[in-house]
Amino acid sequence: MAPADAEPIKNLVEDEAKVRRKGNTVKLKTTKARTLDDSVTRAACVLENAENVETLQFAVGDIQSLNKATRQQERHHAHAQKSVMNMFITKTLCTACAWLMQALVTKALNIALYSLSDKDTLISLIYAALIGLVVPPLQYFSDREPEVLKPGHEGPPGKVPNVIAQSAGRMLVFLELQKKALPMTIAWANKSAVAAIIGIFPDSVLLANLIACAVLTIVVTAVQNVPAVEKAQKRLKHGENGIQLRYLAWPSSLLLSVGYVYNGVATWTVNYLVGLDASLSEGASFFLTTLLQCIYFTLIAIFITRLDAYWLRKKVELQEQRTSVLNEIEEERKENEHADLHDLAYSIHLELQNDLGDTMAKAIAFVYAWGLSNTLNDIFFMFFLNLSSYSAGTYQQSWEFALILTVALGYGTSLLSLAQYRSAESKSYKKLMITAMANTLGWAYMNVMSMTTNYVLAQLVDADGSTDGMKQAICYLLLFVIAQAFCSEIFFQIQDAVRVSHREVHDFHQAYPTELPDKFDDIDDVPSLVAAGVTRSKSAEV
């Protein structure tokens, strides 16, 4: 464009600008000034809008807090579900597997010692000694599990960590179940040995249980307080492994035996009252027994719950006192290079008192569990079926009882797992009741295994009239394999359900995180954040 043509255009733009400025000036001069009230009103509107914005910010914060609380509640529900699964895994299935192992081995010992007339006590002692020797090495080798079974194993890239990795087959699940059942196996072997020894004195059951209570409580507490045993248990808790450590931790398997003799003392009064009036009819006797058992469990549950709550508070006090004494001893050693013997003795006294209380607290938890189990058994078999015990009925009735308990106690455990108590008594009740329900269910299925096995053996004897011990042993072996396969399949399905649940929760939290950045410090990060959001959206759609 030529310079001559550009000049008129420049003048035209300047003229338009002058006209626009003149019009704005006229408009500004003709604008009426607002009154003071109108200005205050408009200022209030601006302030109200600002308050609305602030309220909106608080609302967004409240929504985010609610989102976090909802996520936390979801995790709490997941933990409750895990508690229910652990009840089936560690108690029910492992108790059944422990009984199967005991039944198979004792039957083999029975055949080997067939020439002995009174061999029940001897077989129980031999079995306990054999299990005590064999189980610790098995625990050592089973703990050296493949990487795919370890809880922290993440699996292939892009996969979520699982309780049992997706690539683990049923054989690995079977080995995992046996690993979990080994502590239960050794505990029940010791309990059977103690019960056999007490059975030698049928006329002095109370005295035998009292002596066993005192001896076992003192021995278990003293042995667990030995430095080598104490260190071994701590090292095992921290994930270390070793055959020697397993053998040194053996005394902890005696706690079930301690609970058994405690229960023998506690139930002696009920058994004595039931046997007082032999003139009652069978139905009246069953009703009276059920009533006394319900009263007994109510009283013992209240007593044990309050005693456990008291011990929890007392244990905290003992630990604080012991810490204070140890600090004083350390200061005296720094100053005088010699500690006061009185302080050392007092520290040892506090430690022994703490260990003794722990042993008794763990033992009375089994008394609580046996009380619940006996009460439910009496209500079902005596009150409803008019039977003296589960062994007087059929194996179908034992199955019915176990299945009813599975539904009822599983639901009760899930409810208690969700409960959040504050008082020490309520917390003790929750802990004791969950443990009792898990043990009760495990013992119910143990009775199912016993009744079913006895029925099959009786049918074989009726079929050919033979009482050959070798045939019975083969029958026990077949039932052992079938029951182990059944328990392993249940365990596998439970683990698979937990794995799927963990994966869904993990994917949800990855797709919808609760924390978002407050500001972008670097504008270059925006594309990467947007890309991450797109990736999360696609993963959520998948």
C-alpha positions as CSV (number, residue, x, y, z in Angstrom):
1,M,0.0,0.0,0.0
2,A,1.3,3.5,-0.9
3,P,2.0,6.1,1.8
4,A,-0.5,8.4,0.2
5,D,-3.3,5.8,0.7
6,A,-2.3,5.1,4.3
7,E,-2.6,8.7,5.5
8,P,-6.4,9.0,5.0
9,I,-6.9,5.7,6.9
10,K,-4.8,7.0,9.8
11,N,-6.9,10.2,10.0
12,L,-10.1,8.2,9.9
13,V,-9.0,6.1,12.9
14,E,-8.0,9.2,14.9
15,D,-11.4,10.8,14.2
16,E,-13.3,7.7,15.4
17,A,-11.2,7.6,18.6
18,K,-12.0,11.3,19.3
19,V,-15.7,10.7,18.8
20,R,-15.6,7.7,21.2
21,R,-13.8,9.7,23.9
22,K,-16.2,12.5,23.5
23,G,-19.2,10.2,23.9
24,N,-17.7,8.5,27.0
25,T,-17.1,12.0,28.5
26,V,-20.7,13.0,27.9
27,K,-21.9,9.8,29.4
28,L,-19.7,10.2,32.5
29,K,-21.0,13.7,33.1
30,T,-24.6,12.7,32.7
31,T,-24.3,9.8,35.2
32,K,-26.2,10.5,38.4
33,A,-24.3,10.0,41.7
34,R,-25.6,7.2,43.9
35,T,-27.0,8.1,47.3
36,L,-25.2,6.8,50.5
37,D,-28.0,4.3,51.2
38,D,-27.8,2.9,47.7
39,S,-24.0,2.6,47.9
40,V,-24.3,0.8,51.3
41,T,-26.9,-1.6,49.8
42,R,-24.7,-2.4,46.8
43,A,-21.7,-2.8,49.1
44,A,-23.8,-5.3,51.2
45,C,-24.6,-7.2,48.1
46,V,-20.9,-7.5,47.3
47,L,-20.2,-8.6,50.9
48,E,-23.0,-11.2,50.6
49,N,-21.6,-12.5,47.4
50,A,-18.2,-12.8,49.1
51,E,-19.8,-14.6,52.0
52,N,-21.5,-17.0,49.6
53,V,-18.2,-17.7,48.0
54,E,-16.6,-18.4,51.4
55,T,-19.6,-20.6,52.3
56,L,-19.2,-22.5,49.1
57,Q,-15.5,-23.1,49.9
58,F,-16.5,-24.4,53.3
59,A,-19.1,-26.6,51.7
60,V,-16.5,-28.0,49.3
61,G,-14.2,-28.7,52.3
62,D,-17.1,-30.4,54.1
63,I,-17.8,-32.6,51.1
64,Q,-14.2,-33.6,50.9
65,S,-14.1,-34.4,54.6
66,L,-17.3,-36.5,54.2
67,N,-15.6,-38.3,51.3
68,K,-12.6,-39.1,53.4
69,A,-14.8,-40.3,56.2
70,T,-16.8,-42.5,53.9
71,R,-13.6,-44.0,52.5
72,Q,-12.4,-44.6,56.1
73,Q,-15.7,-46.3,56.9
74,E,-15.4,-48.4,53.8
75,R,-11.9,-49.5,55.0
76,H,-13.4,-50.3,58.4
77,H,-16.0,-52.5,56.8
78,A,-13.3,-54.2,54.8
79,H,-11.4,-54.9,58.0
80,A,-14.5,-56.4,59.5
81,Q,-14.9,-58.6,56.5
82,K,-11.3,-59.7,56.9
83,S,-12.0,-60.5,60.6
84,V,-14.8,-62.8,59.5
85,M,-12.6,-64.5,57.0
86,N,-9.9,-65.0,59.6
87,M,-12.4,-66.6,61.9
88,F,-13.1,-69.3,59.2
89,I,-9.5,-69.6,58.2
90,T,-7.6,-69.6,61.5
91,K,-10.2,-71.3,63.7
92,T,-12.8,-73.3,61.8
93,L,-10.7,-74.8,59.1
94,C,-7.5,-75.1,61.1
95,T,-9.3,-76.8,64.0
96,A,-10.9,-79.3,61.6
97,C,-7.5,-80.0,60.0
98,A,-5.9,-80.3,63.5
99,W,-8.5,-82.9,64.5
100,L,-8.1,-84.8,61.2
101,M,-4.3,-85.0,61.8
102,Q,-4.9,-86.2,65.4
103,A,-7.5,-88.8,64.4
104,L,-5.2,-90.2,61.6
105,V,-2.0,-90.4,63.7
106,T,-3.7,-91.8,66.8
107,K,-5.5,-94.4,64.8
108,A,-2.1,-95.5,63.4
109,L,-0.6,-95.5,66.9
110,N,-3.6,-97.5,68.0
111,I,-2.9,-100.2,65.4
112,A,0.8,-100.2,66.3
113,L,0.0,-100.6,70.1
114,Y,-2.9,-103.0,69.5
115,S,-1.6,-105.5,72.1
116,L,-1.9,-103.0,75.0
117,S,-5.2,-103.1,76.9
118,D,-5.3,-99.6,78.3
119,K,-3.5,-97.5,75.7
120,D,-5.5,-94.2,75.4
121,T,-3.4,-92.3,77.8
122,L,-0.2,-93.7,76.4
123,I,-1.3,-92.9,72.8
124,S,-2.1,-89.3,73.8
125,L,1.3,-88.8,75.4
126,I,3.1,-90.4,72.4
127,Y,1.1,-88.3,70.0
128,A,1.9,-85.1,71.9
129,A,5.6,-85.9,72.0
130,L,5.7,-86.8,68.3
131,I,3.9,-83.6,67.3
132,G,6.2,-81.6,69.5
133,L,9.2,-83.0,67.7
134,V,7.9,-82.9,64.1
135,V,5.8,-79.7,63.9
136,P,8.6,-77.1,64.6
137,P,10.7,-78.3,61.6
138,L,7.5,-78.3,59.5
139,Q,6.8,-74.8,60.6
140,Y,10.3,-73.8,59.7
141,F,10.1,-75.2,56.1
142,S,6.6,-74.1,55.5
143,D,7.5,-70.5,56.5
144,R,10.1,-70.5,53.7
145,E,7.2,-69.9,51.3
146,P,7.5,-68.9,47.7
147,E,7.6,-65.2,46.8
148,V,4.1,-65.6,45.3
149,L,2.6,-66.4,48.7
150,K,4.2,-63.6,50.6
151,P,1.8,-60.8,51.7
152,G,4.1,-58.0,50.3
153,H,4.5,-59.7,46.9
154,E,3.2,-57.3,44.2
155,G,3.2,-59.8,41.4
156,P,3.8,-58.8,37.8
157,P,3.9,-55.1,36.9
158,G,0.5,-53.5,36.8
159,K,-1.2,-56.0,39.1
160,V,-2.5,-55.2,42.6
161,P,-0.9,-56.8,45.6
162,N,-3.0,-59.8,46.7
163,V,-3.4,-61.8,49.9
164,I,-2.5,-64.8,47.7
165,A,-1.2,-63.9,44.3
166,Q,-3.4,-64.6,41.3
167,S,-0.9,-67.2,39.9
168,A,-1.1,-69.3,43.1
169,G,-2.9,-72.5,42.5
170,R,-4.9,-74.8,44.8
171,M,-1.8,-76.7,45.8
172,L,-0.2,-73.6,47.2
173,V,-3.4,-72.8,48.9
174,F,-3.4,-76.2,50.5
175,L,0.2,-75.7,51.7
176,E,-0.8,-72.3,53.2
177,L,-3.7,-73.9,55.0
178,Q,-1.5,-76.6,56.5
179,K,0.9,-73.9,57.6
180,K,-1.8,-72.1,59.5
181,A,-3.1,-75.3,61.0
182,L,0.3,-76.4,62.5
183,P,0.1,-74.2,65.6
184,M,-3.5,-75.5,66.2
185,T,-2.3,-79.1,65.8
186,I,0.4,-78.8,68.4
187,A,-1.9,-77.0,70.8
188,W,-4.6,-79.7,70.6
189,A,-2.0,-82.5,71.0
190,N,-0.8,-80.9,74.2
191,K,-4.4,-80.5,75.4
192,S,-5.2,-84.1,74.7
193,A,-2.2,-85.2,76.7
194,V,-3.2,-83.1,79.7
195,A,-6.8,-84.4,79.4
196,A,-5.5,-88.0,79.4
197,I,-3.4,-87.4,82.5
198,I,-6.3,-85.8,84.4
199,G,-8.5,-88.7,83.3
200,I,-6.3,-91.1,85.3
201,F,-8.0,-89.7,88.4
202,P,-11.7,-90.0,87.8
203,D,-12.6,-89.8,91.5
204,S,-10.6,-86.6,92.1
205,V,-11.3,-84.6,89.0
206,L,-11.5,-81.3,90.9
207,L,-8.3,-81.8,92.8
208,A,-6.5,-83.0,89.6
209,N,-7.6,-79.9,87.8
210,L,-6.6,-77.6,90.6
211,I,-3.1,-79.1,90.8
212,A,-2.8,-78.9,87.0
213,C,-3.9,-75.3,87.1
214,A,-1.2,-74.3,89.6
215,V,1.5,-76.4,87.9
216,L,0.8,-75.4,84.3
217,T,0.3,-71.7,85.2
218,I,3.6,-71.5,87.0
219,V,5.6,-73.6,84.5
220,V,4.3,-71.9,81.4
221,T,4.9,-68.4,83.0
222,A,8.4,-69.4,84.2
223,V,9.5,-71.0,80.9
224,Q,8.2,-68.1,78.8
225,N,10.1,-65.7,81.1
226,V,13.4,-67.5,80.3
227,P,15.6,-65.1,78.3
228,A,16.2,-67.5,75.4
229,V,12.5,-68.3,75.0
230,E,11.5,-64.7,75.3
231,K,14.0,-63.6,72.6
232,A,12.9,-66.5,70.4
233,Q,9.3,-65.4,70.5
234,K,10.2,-61.8,69.8
235,R,12.3,-62.8,66.8
236,L,9.5,-64.9,65.4
237,K,7.1,-62.0,65.8
238,H,9.5,-59.8,63.8
239,G,9.5,-62.3,60.9
240,E,12.6,-64.3,61.6
241,N,12.7,-68.0,61.1
242,G,14.7,-70.9,62.4
243,I,14.2,-74.5,63.7
244,Q,15.8,-73.6,67.1
245,L,13.4,-70.6,67.4
246,R,10.4,-72.8,66.7
247,Y,11.4,-75.3,69.4
248,L,12.1,-72.5,71.9
249,A,8.6,-71.0,71.2
250,W,6.9,-74.4,72.0
251,P,5.7,-73.3,75.5
252,S,3.3,-70.9,74.0
253,S,1.3,-73.9,72.6
254,L,0.5,-74.9,76.2
255,L,-2.0,-72.0,76.7
256,L,-4.9,-74.1,75.3
257,S,-4.0,-76.8,77.9
258,V,-4.0,-74.1,80.7
259,G,-7.4,-72.9,79.5
260,Y,-8.7,-76.5,79.5
261,V,-7.8,-77.2,83.2
262,Y,-9.2,-73.7,84.1
263,N,-12.4,-74.7,82.4
264,G,-12.4,-78.0,84.3
265,V,-12.3,-76.1,87.6
266,A,-15.0,-73.6,86.5
267,T,-17.5,-76.2,85.3
268,W,-17.1,-78.6,88.2
269,T,-19.9,-76.8,90.2
270,V,-22.3,-77.1,87.3
271,N,-21.5,-80.8,86.8
272,Y,-21.9,-81.4,90.6
273,L,-25.3,-79.6,90.7
274,V,-26.6,-81.6,87.7
275,G,-25.6,-84.9,89.3
276,L,-27.2,-84.2,92.7
277,D,-30.8,-85.3,91.9
278,A,-30.8,-88.5,90.1
279,S,-34.6,-89.0,90.5
280,L,-35.5,-86.5,87.8
281,S,-36.7,-87.7,84.4
282,E,-34.5,-87.5,81.4
283,G,-36.4,-84.5,80.0
284,A,-36.4,-82.7,83.3
285,S,-32.7,-83.4,83.8
286,F,-31.9,-82.0,80.3
287,F,-34.0,-78.9,81.0
288,L,-32.3,-78.3,84.4
289,T,-28.8,-78.8,82.8
290,T,-29.5,-76.3,80.1
291,L,-30.8,-73.8,82.6
292,L,-27.8,-74.2,84.9
293,Q,-25.5,-73.9,81.9
294,C,-27.1,-70.7,80.8
295,I,-26.9,-69.2,84.3
296,Y,-23.2,-70.4,84.6
297,F,-22.2,-68.8,81.3
298,T,-24.0,-65.5,82.2
299,L,-22.1,-65.3,85.4
300,I,-18.8,-66.4,84.1
301,A,-19.0,-64.1,81.1
302,I,-19.6,-61.1,83.3
303,F,-16.8,-62.1,85.7
304,I,-14.2,-62.8,82.9
305,T,-15.1,-59.6,81.0
306,R,-14.6,-57.4,84.1
307,L,-11.5,-59.3,85.1
308,D,-10.0,-58.9,81.6
309,A,-10.8,-55.2,81.6
310,Y,-9.2,-54.8,85.0
311,W,-6.1,-56.6,83.8
312,L,-5.8,-54.4,80.8
313,R,-5.7,-51.3,83.0
314,K,-3.4,-53.1,85.5
315,K,-1.1,-54.1,82.8
316,V,-0.6,-50.5,81.7
317,E,0.2,-49.5,85.3
318,L,2.7,-52.4,85.6
319,Q,4.5,-51.4,82.4
320,E,4.7,-47.8,83.5
321,Q,6.1,-48.8,86.9
322,R,8.6,-51.1,85.3
323,T,9.7,-48.5,82.8
324,S,10.2,-46.0,85.7
325,V,12.2,-48.5,87.7
326,L,14.4,-49.4,84.8
327,N,15.1,-45.7,84.2
328,E,16.1,-45.3,87.8
329,I,18.4,-48.3,87.6
330,E,20.0,-46.9,84.5
331,E,20.6,-43.5,86.2
332,E,22.1,-45.2,89.2
333,R,24.5,-47.2,87.0
334,K,25.7,-44.0,85.3
335,E,26.4,-42.4,88.7
336,N,27.6,-45.2,90.9
337,E,28.3,-48.0,88.3
338,H,26.2,-50.3,90.5
339,A,22.5,-50.7,90.6
340,D,20.4,-51.0,93.7
341,L,19.6,-54.7,94.3
342,H,16.2,-53.7,95.7
343,D,15.3,-52.0,92.4
344,L,16.5,-54.9,90.4
345,A,14.4,-57.3,92.5
346,Y,11.4,-55.0,92.2
347,S,11.8,-54.8,88.4
348,I,11.9,-58.6,88.2
349,H,8.8,-58.9,90.4
350,L,6.9,-56.5,88.1
351,E,7.9,-58.5,85.0
352,L,6.9,-61.8,86.6
353,Q,3.6,-60.3,87.7
354,N,3.0,-59.0,84.2
355,D,3.8,-62.4,82.6
356,L,1.7,-64.3,85.1
357,G,-1.2,-62.0,84.4
358,D,-0.8,-62.5,80.7
359,T,-0.9,-66.3,81.0
360,M,-4.0,-66.3,83.2
361,A,-5.8,-63.7,80.9
362,K,-5.1,-65.9,77.8
363,A,-6.2,-69.0,79.7
364,I,-9.5,-67.6,80.9
365,A,-10.3,-66.5,77.3
366,F,-10.6,-70.2,76.6
367,V,-12.9,-70.7,79.6
368,Y,-15.2,-68.0,78.1
369,A,-15.1,-69.8,74.7
370,W,-15.9,-73.2,76.2
371,G,-18.7,-71.7,78.2
372,L,-20.3,-70.3,75.0
373,S,-19.7,-73.6,73.2
374,N,-21.2,-75.7,75.9
375,T,-24.2,-73.4,76.3
376,L,-25.1,-73.5,72.6
377,N,-24.6,-77.3,72.5
378,D,-26.9,-77.8,75.5
379,I,-29.6,-75.5,74.0
380,F,-29.5,-77.3,70.6
381,F,-29.0,-80.9,71.6
382,M,-30.5,-81.1,75.1
383,F,-33.3,-78.5,75.0
384,F,-34.5,-78.9,71.4
385,L,-33.5,-82.5,70.5
386,N,-33.7,-84.1,73.9
387,L,-30.2,-85.6,73.6
388,S,-27.5,-85.9,76.2
389,S,-24.9,-84.5,73.9
390,Y,-23.9,-84.3,70.2
391,S,-22.4,-87.8,70.3
392,A,-25.8,-89.3,71.2
393,G,-27.3,-88.0,68.0
394,T,-26.7,-88.5,64.3
395,Y,-24.0,-87.0,62.2
396,Q,-26.8,-85.1,60.3
397,Q,-27.8,-83.3,63.4
398,S,-24.2,-82.3,64.0
399,W,-24.0,-80.9,60.5
400,E,-27.3,-79.0,61.1
401,F,-25.9,-77.5,64.3
402,A,-22.6,-76.5,62.6
403,L,-24.3,-74.9,59.6
404,I,-26.7,-72.9,61.9
405,L,-23.7,-71.7,63.9
406,T,-21.9,-70.7,60.7
407,V,-24.7,-68.3,59.7
408,A,-25.4,-67.0,63.2
409,L,-21.8,-66.6,64.5
410,G,-20.6,-65.3,61.2
411,Y,-23.2,-62.6,61.3
412,G,-22.5,-61.9,64.9
413,T,-18.8,-61.6,64.3
414,S,-19.3,-59.1,61.4
415,L,-21.5,-56.9,63.7
416,L,-19.0,-57.0,66.5
417,S,-16.2,-56.2,64.1
418,L,-18.0,-53.0,63.1
419,A,-18.7,-51.9,66.7
420,Q,-16.4,-49.2,68.1
421,Y,-16.5,-49.3,71.9
422,R,-14.8,-46.9,74.2
423,S,-14.9,-48.4,77.7
424,A,-12.4,-51.1,78.7
425,E,-15.2,-53.5,79.6
426,S,-16.8,-53.2,76.2
427,K,-13.5,-53.7,74.4
428,S,-12.9,-56.8,76.5
429,Y,-16.3,-58.1,75.7
430,K,-15.7,-57.6,72.0
431,K,-12.4,-59.4,72.1
432,L,-13.6,-62.3,74.2
433,M,-16.8,-62.8,72.3
434,I,-15.2,-62.8,68.8
435,T,-12.6,-65.3,70.0
436,A,-15.3,-67.4,71.7
437,M,-17.5,-67.5,68.6
438,A,-14.6,-68.4,66.3
439,N,-13.5,-71.3,68.7
440,T,-17.1,-72.4,69.1
441,L,-17.5,-72.7,65.3
442,G,-14.2,-74.6,65.0
443,W,-15.2,-77.0,67.7
444,A,-18.6,-77.6,66.1
445,Y,-17.0,-78.6,62.8
446,M,-14.5,-80.8,64.7
447,N,-17.5,-82.6,66.2
448,V,-18.9,-82.9,62.6
449,M,-15.7,-84.5,61.4
450,S,-15.7,-86.9,64.4
451,M,-19.4,-87.9,64.0
452,T,-19.1,-88.3,60.2
453,T,-16.0,-90.5,60.5
454,N,-17.5,-92.7,63.2
455,Y,-20.6,-93.2,61.0
456,V,-18.6,-94.2,58.0
457,L,-16.6,-96.7,60.0
458,A,-19.7,-98.1,61.6
459,Q,-21.2,-98.7,58.1
460,L,-18.1,-100.5,57.0
461,V,-18.2,-102.7,60.0
462,D,-21.8,-103.5,59.5
463,A,-21.1,-104.3,55.8
464,D,-18.5,-107.0,56.3
465,G,-18.5,-107.5,60.0
466,S,-14.7,-106.9,60.1
467,T,-13.0,-104.9,62.8
468,D,-9.6,-105.0,61.2
469,G,-7.6,-102.0,62.4
470,M,-5.8,-101.7,59.1
471,K,-9.1,-101.2,57.2
472,Q,-10.1,-98.5,59.7
473,A,-6.8,-96.8,59.2
474,I,-7.3,-96.8,55.5
475,C,-10.8,-95.4,56.0
476,Y,-9.3,-92.6,58.2
477,L,-6.7,-91.9,55.5
478,L,-9.3,-91.6,52.8
479,L,-11.5,-89.3,54.9
480,F,-8.5,-87.3,55.8
481,V,-7.7,-86.7,52.1
482,I,-11.3,-85.8,51.2
483,A,-11.8,-83.5,54.2
484,Q,-8.4,-81.8,53.6
485,A,-9.4,-81.2,49.9
486,F,-12.8,-79.8,51.0
487,C,-11.2,-77.4,53.6
488,S,-8.6,-76.3,51.0
489,E,-11.2,-75.5,48.4
490,I,-13.2,-73.4,51.0
491,F,-9.9,-71.7,51.9
492,F,-9.2,-71.0,48.3
493,Q,-12.6,-69.5,47.6
494,I,-12.3,-67.3,50.6
495,Q,-8.9,-66.0,49.6
496,D,-10.1,-65.4,46.0
497,A,-13.0,-63.4,47.3
498,V,-10.7,-61.3,49.5
499,R,-8.4,-60.8,46.5
500,V,-11.2,-59.6,44.3
501,S,-12.4,-57.2,47.1
502,H,-8.9,-55.8,47.5
503,R,-8.6,-55.3,43.8
504,E,-11.9,-53.4,43.5
505,V,-11.1,-51.1,46.4
506,H,-7.6,-50.4,45.0
507,D,-8.9,-49.6,41.6
508,F,-11.6,-47.3,43.0
509,H,-9.1,-45.3,45.1
510,Q,-6.8,-45.0,42.1
511,A,-9.6,-43.8,39.9
512,Y,-11.1,-41.4,42.4
513,P,-8.4,-40.1,44.8
514,T,-9.5,-38.0,47.8
515,E,-6.6,-35.6,47.7
516,L,-6.3,-33.0,44.9
517,P,-3.6,-30.3,44.5
518,D,-4.6,-26.9,45.9
519,K,-2.7,-24.9,43.2
520,F,-0.4,-25.5,40.3
521,D,3.0,-24.1,41.1
522,D,4.3,-24.9,37.6
523,I,2.1,-24.4,34.5
524,D,4.2,-27.1,32.8
525,D,2.8,-29.7,35.2
526,V,-0.8,-29.2,33.9
527,P,-0.5,-31.4,30.8
528,S,0.9,-34.3,32.9
529,L,-1.9,-33.9,35.5
530,V,-4.5,-33.8,32.7
531,A,-3.0,-37.0,31.2
532,A,-3.1,-38.7,34.6
533,G,-6.8,-37.7,35.0
534,V,-7.5,-39.1,31.6
535,T,-5.7,-42.4,32.5
536,R,-7.7,-42.6,35.7
537,S,-11.0,-42.0,33.8
538,K,-10.1,-44.8,31.3
539,S,-9.2,-47.2,34.1
540,A,-12.5,-46.4,35.9
541,E,-14.4,-47.1,32.7
542,V,-12.6,-50.4,32.2
